[in-house]
Amino acid sequence: MRILIVGRSGQLAQELAARLPRDGHQVTALGQPELDLARPETIARAVEQVAPEAIVNAAAYTAVDRAEDERDAAFAVNETGSGLLAQEAAGRGVPLVHVSTDYVFDGTKDGPYAEDDVTGPQGVYGASKLAGEQAVLAAHPRSVVLRTAWVCGAHGNNFLKTMLRLGAEREKLSVVADQHGAPTFTADIAEAIARMLPGLAAAPAGDARFGVFHYSGLPFTTWHGFATEIFRQAAGRGAKVPGEVAAITTDQYPTKAKRPANSRLDCTRITAVHGIDPADWRVSLSTALDGLLSRG
């Protein structure tokens, strides 16, 4: 199958570009300037040139804090560009997987969020991603919106790599302990998408395999819990780690954009419909550290 990955340099796009060819797919990953979701004229041209049989949109405006000052830029990519990409997929009759985020919720629920829970983004980034979901679903009935959370992995910039860098530099770190969720490794997201694609290619509009799905790691933890496990496993591999990882509150680490206190996602639907179970992020962390620390 010819697959177009949108977002060539992103951490998930790089993982997809490595994973999907293993199933025999012909993969083309495009990013700026050839395919720029903020420049509508590039979208149709790129899709026409690749002539894909499936599209995965792993591109987004993800600068959560900067988005508060760059609303138009965030919406241009996350809503307008994503909607136009969905229109192109619909016009070609090919399925689209569109990656979204837990930030579409307000984070106040007292339990994991299901796909049909009321949304309520607290900032520009979340609002632009929710608008993008709506644009994609309205434009293309054979699309999947895949919400995930706390994404990290071997590529790009993310919490895991930041902790490893800071842990090697400092004796004490302070990490937020009152935001709840679960790390989701890009290798696991790529695997989930790889497993979904063949069924999506064969499924007609209206099939249960399309629509909104949640996919994140298990078990649930906090950023402090994640950091503690990173350093526990890294120390076992001989890496330098801080002597103390202090737990702090969100109020003690202010940011321009408000973060959800609850980013836990209920992933039972993707298991029931696609047969995909959430991965144990502690196992995925071990695999990622084997690669990252061996390079260093």
TAQUIMO-V261114 format. One record per run of one state. SS is the DSSP state (a for helix, b for strand, c for the rest). FROM is the first residue (numbers start at 0). TO is the last residue. If there is no record, write none. Layout:
[[SS,FROM,TO] [SS,FROM,TO]]
This chain:
[[c,0,0] [b,1,5] [c,6,9] [a,10,22] [c,23,24] [b,25,29] [c,30,38] [a,39,49] [c,50,52] [b,53,56] [c,57,64] [a,65,67] [c,68,69] [a,70,91] [c,92,93] [b,94,100] [a,101,103] [c,104,111] [b,112,112] [c,113,122] [a,123,138] [c,139,141] [b,142,147] [c,148,149] [b,150,151] [c,152,157] [a,158,168] [c,169,170] [b,171,175] [c,176,178] [b,179,180] [c,181,182] [b,183,184] [a,185,201] [c,202,209] [b,210,213] [c,214,216] [b,217,217] [c,218,219] [b,220,221] [a,222,235] [c,236,242] [b,243,247] [c,248,248] [a,249,251] [c,252,260] [b,261,261] [c,262,263] [b,264,264] [c,265,266] [a,267,273] [c,274,278] [b,279,279] [a,280,294] [c,295,295]]
